[in-house]
Amino acid sequence: MNDTAAGPRPDSLCQAARAIVATADLAEKVALAKATSAAWTQRRLSLGRLSADQPMPERPGRPTRPELLPPRDMPRRSVGGIKGRIAMMHALAHIELSAVDMTWDLIGRFVHEPVPTSLFDDWVQVGFEEACHFEMVSRCLEGLGAGYGDLPAHDGLWQSAQATGNDLMARIAVVPLVLEARGLDVSPSLIAQLEAAGDQASAEVVGVIYRDEKRHVAYGMKWFRWLCERRNLPPEPTFHELVRRNFRGPVKPPFNDRARAEAGLTPGFYKPLSALGISR
């Protein structure tokens, strides 16, 4: 385990967030996320402040596997059969692990922001759920005779966190409102593929993630609008500018408009940014 996560349990939310991101031991990362969520919900932690000599890590702690590759160098994913399902669930496990680190990084990195404590209430809940998601998907992989780390993965998601490390509005625009919203688009077809393959256990796990992601996107919309109102900024044009500046690649259709609307993410936010809309 990374030595920055060892030692006494943190007594503040930001110290706990730093420990979660820093540890390379994935079981410890999940356990710390769950314990921190419980301690924060029971008001046993202060918000705290990070010291200048111990800021949030520039990169999350990771085990030696999987090999991380640039997105363009990723091998073509297997399609169909057990290998195809392993590839799909391995990719999902990597997404959920990245979501764990991005969520707790948001909490620790932006703890100094003048925002209501309820913002951290919401994101601690997200951080707890992302840890549960990674744990559930890892178990599905084990049921398929595989494990996280067996296949290569790409580093594009953490690059989005790095690009938005100095701006809470940009982080919320890119992570829940672009990356997690993409999960709303692709999850129904993934569930259908898993059910068609007779893998009901994995389909149910993806269903739980799909349900929770709607709430995560809703939290993103709630706080993005709140930050825009505080700064007297128009939400949709501000969102377009932040995404163009901080997100690599297009916002890809097709969109699950119904699920996005249920989360409060209306077409005026994302359709002008799609591959068929305004260019970057």
C-alpha positions as CSV (number, residue, x, y, z in Angstrom):
1,M,0.0,0.0,0.0
2,N,1.2,3.5,-0.8
3,D,2.7,4.9,2.4
4,T,0.7,8.1,2.1
5,A,-2.4,6.1,3.0
6,A,-0.9,4.2,5.9
7,G,-0.9,5.2,9.5
8,P,-3.7,6.6,11.7
9,R,-7.1,7.0,10.2
10,P,-7.6,10.6,9.0
11,D,-9.6,13.0,11.2
12,S,-10.9,15.3,8.4
13,L,-12.7,14.7,5.2
14,C,-10.0,16.2,3.0
15,Q,-7.3,14.0,4.7
16,A,-9.5,11.0,4.1
17,A,-10.1,11.9,0.5
18,R,-6.3,12.3,0.0
19,A,-5.7,8.9,1.5
20,I,-8.3,7.2,-0.7
21,V,-6.8,8.7,-3.9
22,A,-3.2,8.0,-2.8
23,T,-3.5,4.3,-1.9
24,A,-2.5,1.8,-4.6
25,D,-4.2,-1.1,-2.6
26,L,-7.6,-1.3,-4.3
27,A,-9.2,-3.2,-1.4
28,E,-8.0,-0.5,1.0
29,K,-9.2,2.2,-1.4
30,V,-12.7,0.7,-1.3
31,A,-12.6,0.2,2.4
32,L,-11.4,3.7,3.1
33,A,-14.2,5.2,0.8
34,K,-16.9,3.2,2.7
35,A,-15.5,4.1,6.1
36,T,-15.1,7.8,5.2
37,S,-18.6,8.0,3.9
38,A,-20.0,6.5,7.2
39,A,-17.8,8.8,9.3
40,W,-18.8,11.9,7.4
41,T,-22.5,11.0,7.4
42,Q,-22.3,10.5,11.2
43,R,-20.5,13.9,11.4
44,R,-17.4,12.4,12.9
45,L,-15.1,14.2,10.5
46,S,-14.4,17.9,10.0
47,L,-14.0,19.3,6.5
48,G,-10.3,20.2,7.4
49,R,-7.7,21.7,5.1
50,L,-4.8,20.1,3.3
51,S,-1.3,21.3,4.2
52,A,0.9,22.8,1.5
53,D,3.4,20.0,1.9
54,Q,0.7,17.3,1.4
55,P,-1.6,18.4,-1.4
56,M,-3.8,16.0,-3.4
57,P,-1.8,13.5,-5.4
58,E,-1.2,14.4,-9.0
59,R,-2.0,10.8,-9.9
60,P,-4.0,8.2,-8.0
61,G,-2.4,5.2,-6.4
62,R,-2.6,2.2,-8.7
63,P,-1.4,-1.4,-8.6
64,T,1.2,-2.5,-11.1
65,R,-1.6,-3.9,-13.3
66,P,-3.4,-3.2,-15.6
67,E,-1.0,-1.6,-18.1
68,L,-2.2,1.9,-18.9
69,L,-2.1,2.9,-22.5
70,P,-3.0,6.0,-24.5
71,P,-6.6,5.6,-25.8
72,R,-5.3,5.4,-29.4
73,D,-3.1,2.4,-28.5
74,M,-5.8,0.3,-26.9
75,P,-6.2,-3.2,-28.5
76,R,-9.5,-3.8,-30.3
77,R,-11.9,-5.2,-27.7
78,S,-13.2,-8.8,-28.2
79,V,-16.8,-9.0,-29.4
80,G,-19.1,-11.8,-28.3
81,G,-18.6,-14.9,-26.1
82,I,-17.0,-15.0,-22.7
83,K,-14.0,-13.0,-23.9
84,G,-16.2,-10.2,-25.0
85,R,-18.1,-10.1,-21.7
86,I,-14.8,-10.1,-19.8
87,A,-13.5,-7.2,-22.0
88,M,-16.7,-5.2,-21.4
89,M,-16.7,-5.7,-17.6
90,H,-13.0,-5.0,-17.4
91,A,-13.5,-1.7,-19.2
92,L,-16.4,-0.9,-16.8
93,A,-14.3,-1.8,-13.7
94,H,-11.6,0.6,-14.9
95,I,-14.2,3.3,-15.4
96,E,-15.6,2.8,-11.9
97,L,-12.2,2.8,-10.3
98,S,-11.4,6.0,-12.1
99,A,-14.7,7.4,-10.8
100,V,-13.7,6.5,-7.3
101,D,-10.5,8.5,-7.6
102,M,-12.1,11.4,-9.5
103,T,-14.9,11.8,-6.9
104,W,-12.6,11.8,-3.9
105,D,-10.1,14.0,-5.7
106,L,-12.9,16.6,-6.2
107,I,-13.7,16.5,-2.4
108,G,-10.1,16.9,-1.3
109,R,-9.0,19.3,-4.0
110,F,-11.9,21.7,-3.7
111,V,-12.5,21.5,0.1
112,H,-11.4,25.2,0.4
113,E,-14.2,26.4,-2.0
114,P,-16.8,28.7,-0.4
115,V,-19.7,26.3,-1.0
116,P,-22.4,24.8,1.3
117,T,-21.4,21.7,3.2
118,S,-24.3,19.9,1.4
119,L,-22.1,19.9,-1.7
120,F,-19.7,17.6,0.1
121,D,-22.7,15.5,1.4
122,D,-23.7,14.8,-2.1
123,W,-20.2,14.0,-3.4
124,V,-19.4,11.8,-0.4
125,Q,-22.5,9.8,-1.3
126,V,-21.2,9.6,-4.9
127,G,-17.8,8.5,-3.7
128,F,-19.4,5.7,-1.6
129,E,-21.4,4.5,-4.5
130,E,-18.5,4.5,-7.0
131,A,-16.5,2.4,-4.5
132,C,-19.4,-0.1,-4.3
133,H,-19.7,-0.1,-8.1
134,F,-16.0,-1.0,-8.5
135,E,-16.4,-3.8,-5.9
136,M,-19.5,-5.2,-7.6
137,V,-18.0,-5.2,-11.1
138,S,-14.8,-6.8,-9.8
139,R,-16.9,-9.6,-8.4
140,C,-18.6,-10.0,-11.8
141,L,-15.1,-10.4,-13.4
142,E,-14.2,-13.0,-10.8
143,G,-17.4,-14.9,-11.7
144,L,-16.3,-14.8,-15.3
145,G,-12.9,-16.3,-14.4
146,A,-11.0,-13.0,-14.7
147,G,-9.9,-10.1,-12.6
148,Y,-9.2,-6.4,-12.8
149,G,-5.7,-5.9,-14.3
150,D,-5.9,-8.9,-16.7
151,L,-6.4,-6.5,-19.7
152,P,-4.8,-3.2,-20.5
153,A,-6.8,0.0,-19.8
154,H,-6.5,3.6,-21.0
155,D,-5.7,6.7,-18.9
156,G,-8.1,9.2,-20.6
157,L,-10.4,9.6,-17.6
158,W,-7.7,10.7,-15.2
159,Q,-6.5,13.2,-17.9
160,S,-9.9,14.8,-17.6
161,A,-9.4,15.2,-13.8
162,Q,-6.0,16.7,-14.4
163,A,-7.4,19.2,-16.9
164,T,-10.0,20.4,-14.4
165,G,-7.8,20.4,-11.3
166,N,-8.0,24.1,-10.7
167,D,-11.7,24.8,-11.4
168,L,-14.6,23.2,-9.5
169,M,-17.1,24.4,-12.2
170,A,-15.0,22.8,-14.9
171,R,-14.6,19.5,-12.9
172,I,-18.4,19.3,-12.5
173,A,-19.0,20.1,-16.1
174,V,-16.7,17.5,-17.4
175,V,-17.0,14.6,-14.9
176,P,-20.6,14.1,-14.0
177,L,-22.1,16.1,-16.9
178,V,-20.0,14.6,-19.8
179,L,-18.4,11.4,-18.6
180,E,-21.1,10.1,-16.3
181,A,-23.8,11.3,-18.7
182,R,-22.2,9.1,-21.3
183,G,-22.8,6.2,-19.0
184,L,-26.5,6.9,-19.2
185,D,-26.3,6.6,-23.0
186,V,-24.5,3.3,-23.2
187,S,-25.8,1.4,-20.1
188,P,-29.1,0.2,-21.6
189,S,-27.5,-1.5,-24.6
190,L,-24.8,-3.0,-22.3
191,I,-27.6,-4.4,-20.1
192,A,-29.4,-5.9,-23.1
193,Q,-26.1,-7.5,-24.4
194,L,-25.5,-9.1,-21.0
195,E,-29.0,-10.4,-20.7
196,A,-28.9,-11.8,-24.2
197,A,-25.7,-13.7,-23.2
198,G,-27.5,-15.1,-20.1
199,D,-25.3,-13.1,-17.7
200,Q,-28.1,-11.9,-15.5
201,A,-25.7,-11.2,-12.5
202,S,-23.6,-8.7,-14.6
203,A,-26.7,-7.2,-16.1
204,E,-28.2,-6.5,-12.7
205,V,-24.9,-4.8,-11.6
206,V,-24.9,-2.6,-14.6
207,G,-28.6,-1.8,-13.8
208,V,-27.5,-0.6,-10.3
209,I,-24.8,1.6,-11.8
210,Y,-27.2,3.0,-14.3
211,R,-29.7,3.9,-11.6
212,D,-27.0,5.6,-9.4
213,E,-25.5,7.5,-12.4
214,K,-28.8,9.3,-12.9
215,R,-28.4,10.7,-9.4
216,H,-24.8,11.6,-9.9
217,V,-25.7,13.5,-13.1
218,A,-28.5,15.2,-11.1
219,Y,-26.0,16.3,-8.4
220,G,-23.8,17.7,-11.2
221,M,-26.7,19.7,-12.6
222,K,-27.7,21.0,-9.2
223,W,-24.3,22.2,-8.3
224,F,-23.3,23.5,-11.7
225,R,-26.5,25.7,-11.8
226,W,-25.8,26.8,-8.2
227,L,-22.2,27.8,-9.1
228,C,-23.4,29.6,-12.2
229,E,-26.0,31.5,-10.2
230,R,-23.4,32.5,-7.6
231,R,-21.1,33.9,-10.3
232,N,-24.1,35.4,-12.3
233,L,-23.2,33.2,-15.4
234,P,-25.7,31.8,-17.9
235,P,-25.6,28.0,-17.4
236,E,-25.7,26.6,-21.0
237,P,-23.1,28.9,-22.6
238,T,-20.9,28.6,-19.6
239,F,-21.1,24.8,-19.8
240,H,-20.3,24.8,-23.5
241,E,-17.2,27.0,-23.0
242,L,-15.9,24.9,-20.1
243,V,-16.3,21.6,-22.0
244,R,-14.7,22.9,-25.1
245,R,-11.8,24.2,-23.1
246,N,-11.3,21.1,-20.8
247,F,-12.6,18.0,-22.6
248,R,-10.7,16.2,-25.3
249,G,-12.8,14.8,-28.1
250,P,-16.5,15.1,-29.1
251,V,-19.5,14.7,-27.0
252,K,-20.8,11.7,-28.8
253,P,-24.4,10.9,-29.8
254,P,-26.6,8.9,-29.7
255,F,-27.9,10.3,-26.5
256,N,-30.3,8.8,-24.0
257,D,-32.4,11.9,-23.9
258,R,-35.0,10.5,-21.5
259,A,-32.4,9.4,-18.8
260,R,-30.6,12.7,-19.2
261,A,-33.8,14.6,-18.8
262,E,-34.7,12.6,-15.7
263,A,-31.3,13.8,-14.2
264,G,-32.1,17.4,-15.2
265,L,-29.6,17.5,-18.1
266,T,-31.5,19.1,-20.9
267,P,-30.6,19.0,-24.6
268,G,-29.5,22.7,-24.7
269,F,-26.5,21.7,-22.6
270,Y,-25.1,18.8,-24.7
271,K,-26.5,18.7,-28.2
272,P,-24.6,21.9,-29.4
273,L,-21.4,20.1,-28.3
274,S,-22.1,16.8,-30.1
275,A,-20.1,15.5,-33.0
276,L,-22.9,16.8,-35.3
277,G,-23.0,20.2,-33.7
278,I,-20.6,23.0,-32.9
279,S,-17.0,22.1,-33.6
280,R,-14.2,22.7,-31.0
